């Protein structure tokens, strides 16, 4: 594992190079901040290596300062070093979580995602010592034995989830042998996210996961010597890990950003009066990338709602999500699920279905781990559950198309936050060139859809094939999760998140399976 001091030194070196180029260009920090859509304090922190920002900043700074790629190379070197540093040790070939002696939990344990197909950091169970090394600082709750490492994504920060592992046996439910009076145990009484794991015996033993709050509720009135029952649906596999990964990362970031988001919402009220606007990151300079995702998504949804009544025909939507990390916002952001429901209800009087088109190039599929691909399929299933006909093109040349809604004839609503330069970009257009460009993109995606079929369940089955997912496995796991609900695995703590979309999507996939039989 890379020395954490080397990582910090690499970021400091990148920051010093940025400062040198800025001074050579005779620009102040304030001037560079204005031109790059960042705050002056962010520029100052970047230059001393304290704040890490994404590659788009370094590309823009490189152009502004005439660095001819030098700043981007510094960023790439520091980022590569940090990724090597964050990679925990893991035993890839096995699905085991614990060794034969569960009380002596090994340092390295199982990963659930094929490392050859992973674009994030590997997921693994790690010891407290490894977590401390990963974070480069003291670990909260250092007395706990185990942690689940939910790695960073393109915007997600990466979190560690405390966990306790107990022996278990499998009957109709999984029976975990927890200590006496476990409902009063400090571990399950803790306010933050934590997991209780039931581990079956055996060389390839399965593990079952329960959110600590749900463990506490199940044991509250059961008596001091009660065992903990865990539904078999809560098997810790690629699908449940992906759900935990997304919820835990979004939750952590949105809880930390709660006050910043509230202030930014107040600052954005004036933009709602405009038909065209773009918000730079300065509007929420102190927000995390996840906080800015939420703000951009919220504003774009409201923009579409405000202007949809002017559309004269059943709308066609273009959405920019390509991977599970982005698509999980449909499943988890409360406002996105409400927006999806509202926009589908507003067009039910029409005989033509709403169409929502995606561009998902094959490269995006091969770069995504299995769990992320499963989340992407569930997001599409959620849309189909509302009667929305989905289409997917694999043509990479369309990947840069802005998010839009159009009636194909008279009006187009642009609403982009995924991959936007700032927090959002929105507009209203009725000119012929824009309408034609949007119409051709949507028409091509619909007529050349890689998932094209006449029924929702056939489209989802085709999407599973395109994403390299086992459709029968998805149906089985969704049926199990639909029966029990997903809150027992990954209950959100943030008021901005909900599992309603996940549960509805799982129920719909399960119903598709019944139609197939």
N, C-alpha and C positions, 0 to 999 in steps of 0.2 A: 504493500500500500504506500502511496506517495506520502512524503512528509508534509503535514499540514502547514509547516512554516514555509515550505517551498511554494505551496499554493498561494499563501498570503503574499509572498515575495513576488510571484508572477503578476498578481493583480496590482501590487504597488508599482511594478515596473511598467505595466500597461498604462496606469494612471499618470506616471511621470512622463511617459512618452506623449500622452495626450496633452499634458500641461505645456511641454516643450513646443509641440506643434502649434498650440493655441497662441503662445507668446510670440512664436516666430511669425504668425499671421497677424500679429498686433491686435488681438481680440481679448477683451476682458472676459471673465467667467460669465458675467451678466449677458454680454453680447452673444457668446456661444450658446448660452441657455436659451435665449430668445430664438435663435436661428434653428436650434435642434429640438424645440418644443419640450425642453426640460427646465426645471427650476435652477436658480443659481446655486442653491445649497446642494442639489444633486450633482452638479458639475464639480463643485468643491469636493464632495465625498468620493466621486469617481476618481478624481485626480490623486487622492491619497490612498486609493484601493479599498475604501471602506464600503462603497456601494457598488453592487454588481448589476448591470443593466444588460438587456438583450443585444443581439448582434446588430439589429437595425440602427441602434444609436451609433455604434462604432462605424458602420457603413456611412451613415450620414455625416458624422464628424470627419471621417476620412475624406469625403468629397468637399466639405466646407473648408477644410484646412489644407487641401492639396497634398495629402500624405501619400498618395499613389499606392494605396493598399497596406501601408506600414501599420496603421492603427488596427486594421482588421486582422492582420497577422498576429499582432500582440494579443488581441482579444481571443483569437482561435487557440493560441498557445496556452493562455491562462485557463480558458474553458476546458480544453482537453486535459490539462493537469488536474483541474478540479474534478472532472468526471472520473479520472483514475483514482483520485483520493477518496471519492465517495463510494467506490465500488466495494461492498463488504464481501468477505469470504463466504462462499456458499458451496454446498455439496450438490451439484446439478443433477446427477443421474437418478437420485432417489426422491420419492415423494414423502419421506419420513419427516416428521417434525421433531420427534424426540428419540433418544436411544432406548435400549431395552430397559435401562434404569431411569425412569422418568424423573426421579428426584435429583438426578445429576444431569441436568439438561446440558447438552453439548454446546460448544461455542458456535460451531457452524451447523446449519440445519438446512431444511429443504427449500428449494425455490419452486415456484409453480408456473413459471413462464420459460419457454424454450429460449436459452441465451442466444441461439443463432438467429432468432427472429425478433429480438428485443431492441427497441429504440430508446427505452428509458434505462435507468440504472437497474440491475438485477434486483429482484425482490427476495428477501431472505429473512429468516429469523436470526437475530444476532444477540450477543450478550450485552450487558450494560457497558462493559469496557469498550466494545466495538462501537456502540452508539456514541459514547463519549468521544471516541476518535473521529467518528463521522461528523459530529456536530462541532468539534473543535472547542468544546466548552463543557462545563459540568452538566450532567444529566439530571433533570428534575425527577424526584422520586427514585433516588439512587439505590434504595433498598430493595427495589423490585428485581425479580430474577430475569425476566424475559421481555423482549420488545419485538414488535413487528415493524420492519422498515418499509414504509410506503414511499417509494422514491419520488424524487422531483420529476416533473414533466416539462413541457415547453413553457408553461406558465405556473403550474402547480409547484409549491415550495418544497415538498418533501417533508414527511413527518414520521416520528416514531410513536408507536402505540404500545403502551404498557400492557402486558399480558401475564396471566397465570395459567399454568398447564396442570391438569389433574387427570389421573387415570380414569378411564371410562369403559363401560361395556355397552354393546349394542343390542337392543331388543326392539320393540315397536318404536321406542325413542332411545336416544343416547343418554345413559345414566352416568353422570360424572360424580366421582367420589370426593366431594369437597369437604373441607374441615367442618367440625361442629360449629354451629352458630355462625355460618358463613355470611348470612345476611347482614350481620353487624361487623363483619371484617372490614378493616380500613381500606382494603383494596377495592371492594365493591361499593363502599360508601364515598369514594372519591368523586368530586364533581366533574372532572374531565373525562374524556374518552378512555376506555379501557376494555380489555377483552378477557373473557373466561373461556378456556379451551378444554374440551373433553378429548383426550387422546386414547385411542384404542391400543391394546397391546399387539405386538407382532412386528416383524421386520419391515413390513410395508403398511404400517398402521395408518388409518385415516384419522383426521382431526376435524372436530366440529366446533364452531365458534358461536359465542353469545355475547352481545353487548352487556357490559357490567350492570347497567341500569335494569335491564331485563332480568339478569340473573338475580339481582336484589329483589325485584318484584316477585319472581317465582318462588323465592325462599322465604319471603317476609312472614307468612302465616303458616309455614309448613312444619315448624318444629325444629329444634336445634340439631337433630341428627338426620335431617332430611338430605337426600341426595338431589343433585341438580339435574333436571330433565332438559335436554337440548333436542330440538326437532332434528331428525335426520336430514331435512332439507337444508340445514345450515352447515353442510359439509364445506370445509375450506378447500375450494378448488379455484380454477381460473376465473370463473364467473363471480363467485362471492368475494374473492380477493380483489377483483377489478372494482366491484361496488364499494368495498371498504377503502380501496385506494382513492377513488374519486371523492367519496363522502368525507373521509378524514382530511384530505388535502383542502377541499373547498371549505369545509367547516373551520379548520384552523385559520385560514386566511381571512374569511369573512367575519369571524368573531373578532379577530385583531383589528379589522378595518371598520367595525360597526360605526364608530363616531365619525370617521373620515367619510364614509359613504353617506351618512345622514347630512353632513355639511355640504358634500358635493351635490347631492340631490337639490338642496336649497339653492346652490349656486347655478344649477342648470335650468331653473324655471324660466329664465328669459329666453333660452334657446327654443323652448316649446312654442314660442310665438313666431318663430321663423320657419319658412318652408325649406330653407337650405341652411345647414350649419355643419361645422366640424369642430370638435372639442379636442384641444391638445392635451397632452398628459399633465401639463401644468395645472389644469383644473382640479386634478386629484393627485398632485405630486407626491403626497405622502401615502397614497394607497398602494397596495401590492398589485402585481399583475392580475391576480384573481379579482381584487376589488374593482379594477378598471374593466375587467371582463363583465362583471355584474352591472356596472354603471352603463357601459356601452350597450349591453343586451337590453337593459331596462328602457333606455332612451329610444333605441330603435323600435322596440315593441310598441311603445307609446306613439311614436311617430307614424307607424303603419296604422295603428288604430285611429288616430286623428284624421287621417286622409283617405282611409279605405272607403268611406261612404261615397266619395266622388268617382269610384271605379264603376264602369258601366256594364261590366260582364264578369263572369266567374273568374276570379284571379288565378294567375300562375305565379308561384313563388320560386325564387332562386335562393338557395342557402349555401353558405360557404364552408360548412363543417366538413372535414375530410377524415378526422380521426376521433377516436373515442373520447379523448380529453375535451375536445370542443363540443362533441355531440352530447356528452354527459350533462351539459348545461340544460338541455331540453328535459332531461330526466329529473334533474335535481333543483334547478332554480325555480322557486315557486311561481314567479311572475311569468316565466316562459311557458309553463304548463297551462296557466290561466289564459295566456295570450293564444296558445294553440287551440284551446277549447273555444275561446271567444271568436276567433277568426274562422274556425270551421262552422260554428253555429250560424254566423252571419250569412253564410252562402248556402245553407241547406235548402232554400227555396228553389235554387237553380237545378235543372236536370243534369247539368254537367258537373263532374266532381272537381274539386280544387286539385290542382297539380302542384307538387313541391319537388323541384329538381335539385339534384346534387351533382357535383363533379368530384369524383373520388378516383384519382389516377392510380394505376397499379402500384406505382412507387410508394404511395401513401399506405397502401395495404401491406406491402412487404416490409415496410419500415415500422409497422405497428405490432405490438405483442398481441397474443390471442385475447387477453382480457379486454384490451381497448377495442378490438374488433367486435367483441360481444356487446360492449356498451353502444357502439355505433349501430349495430343491428337493433338493439332495444329502442334506441331513439327513433329509428325509422318505423319500428313496430308501433310506437306510441302515436306517430302521425297517422299511420294506416288505421289505427283503432278509432280515429275520429272521421273516417271516411275520406281521408286525403289520399289521393293516388300519387305514389312516389315514383320517381324516375332517377336513374343514376347513369351518368356518362363517365367513361374512363379517359376521355380526351384531355390530355394535360393542358392543351392550349386554352381551354375554357376555365382553368383553375383560377385565373385572375379576375373573372367576372365579378362585379360588385353584387352584393346582396340586393335583391329587388322584388317588388310585387308589381305586376302589370295586368291590365285588362286586355292587352294585345292590340288595342285599337286607338284609344284616346289618351291614356295616362299611364305613367310609370312612377312608382314610389321607390326611391333608392334608400336602403337602410343597411349600412355595413358597420360591423364592429369586429368580426373575425378577420384578423390580418390587416386591420386599418392602421394608418400611420399614427393616429391619435387614439382617442377613446371611441369616437364614432364619426361617421360621415353620413349625412342624410340629405335628401333632395327630393324635389317634385319635378317631373319633366313631362312635357307633352309634345316635344319636337320630334319630327319624323325620324331623325338619325338615331336618337336614343331608343325610341320605341322599336325601331327595326332591329337594332343590335340586341336588345333584350329579347325580343320575340324570336329572333333566329337562334339565340342560345337556348332558350327554353324549348323551342321546337325541335332542335337537334337532339337535346337530351332526351326528350320524350320519344322521338321516333327511332333513336339509336340506343335506347336504354339497355344496359347489360342485365337488368333484372326484369325486363318487359314481360308481362303476363296479364291475363284478364282478371285475375282475382288477387286479393291481398295476400292470402297465404302462399300462393304460387310466387308472387313477387318476393316475399320474405325468404322463401326457400331458395330462390335464385340468388338473392343477396347473400345468404349464408354460404352458398357455393362460391360466389365471387370473393367473399372475405376469407375463404378457407376455414369456415366453421362447420362442425358436424351438426346438421340441422336436427337430427333426431336427438342428439345430446342437448341441444338448446331447448327443444320442446320439453324433454323430460325434466331438465333443471328448472325451467320456467314454470312448469306445472307444479313442481314441489314448492317453489318459492311463492307462487300465487296462493297456494293453500295456507301457508303460514304467514305471509307478509315478510317484508325485508327489514322492518324496523328492529327486529330482534338481532340482526347482524350489525347494522350500521345506522342507528338512530341519530339524526342530525341534532346538533346543539344550537346552531344558528337559526334565528327566526326567518332567514332569507332562503332556507332550504327546506325541501319536502321530499318524501319518498312516494308521493301519490303517483307521479309519472312512472317511476320504476314499477310499482305494483300493477298499474294499469297495463303497461307494456308486457310484463310477465304474464298477466291474465290473457292478453290478446294472443301471444305466442302459444300459450297452452290451448286456447280455443282453435287456433290454426291446426294444431296437432290433432285435435278431435275431428276436424273436417277432413284431414288427410287419411284418417283410419276408416 
